[in-house]
């Protein structure tokens, strides 16, 4: 059997990627329409990390890694890729709305 990439006790540290929920702190930037390149790059990076984790889960499964390795990578990948891919549309809409408010305010 192939040696596990990480032990069961270490699996919880891989799931600390869920700390990406701290990205919610960027919401005020979106509503104000500031720091768009930074916020968009954070969103795309975290979605990308999700897809990398899904790829690693597939590799782990195909190479016979233990279930705690595969499931940890898969769960983290699904959570990140879905959350940040789907919410990217909302972030873009938030910036469009903020830009529209700025233009409307400027015209007054």
N, C-alpha and C positions, 0 to 999 in steps of 0.2 A: 504494500500500500504506500502511496505517496505521502510524504510528511505534510501535515496540515500547515497552511500558511500562518494561522494564528490559533491560539488555544481558546477554549470556551470562555475563560475568564477575560480574555482580551477582546472578545467580540463586542462587548458593550462599548469599548472605546471607539470602535469603528462606527458605531451608531451615533456617536457624538456629533456626527455630521448634521444631526438634527438641530444642532445649535444654530444652524443656518436660519432658524426661525427668528433670530435676532435681526434679520433683514427687515422685519416689520418696522424697525426703527427708522428705516429709510422712507416710510410713508409720508412724513411731512415734507420731504424734499420733492416728492412727486406732486403733492397737492399744490405746492408753491411754484412748481415748474423749474426748479433749480437743480444743478448737478446731474443733468440728464446723461452725459457720457459715463459718469461714474456709476450711476444707478443701473443703467442698461448693461454695462459690463459686468457688474456684480450679478445681475439676474442671469445673463447668458453663461457666465462662468459656473454658477451653481447648477444650472440646467445641464451644462456640459459635464460637470462632475457626476451628476446623476447617470448620464449615459455611459460614462467611463465605468462607474460601478456596475451597471447592468452588463457591460461587456466583460468585466472581470468575473461577474457571477457566472456568465456562460462559460468562460474559460475554466473557472473553478469546477463547475459541474462536469465539463467534458474531460477534465484531467483527474476526476475522482476525489476531489476534496471532500472533507466531511461536511455533513449537512449544516453544521453551525457556521461554517465559512460561506457556503453558497447562500443560505437563507439571509445571513446578515448583509452580504453584498447586494443581494436581490432586493431586500426590503428597503435598504437605504437608497438604492438606485431608482426604484419605483417612486419612492416618496419625493426625491429631489427632482427627477426628470418630469414627473407629472405636475407637481406643484409649480415649478418655475417655468415650465413651457406654457402651461395654460394661463398662469397669471401674468405672463409677459404681455399678453393682449391688453389686460387691464392697466398695466403700467404705461403702455403706449397711449391708451385712451386717456389716462390721467394727465399725461404730459400734453396731449392735444387739447384737453379741456382747459388746462392751466394757461396754455398759449392763447387760446381763444379769449379767456378772461382778461389776459394782459392786453390783447389787441383791443378788446371792447373798452377797457378802462382807458387806454391811450387815446382812443377816438373821442372820448367824452371830454 
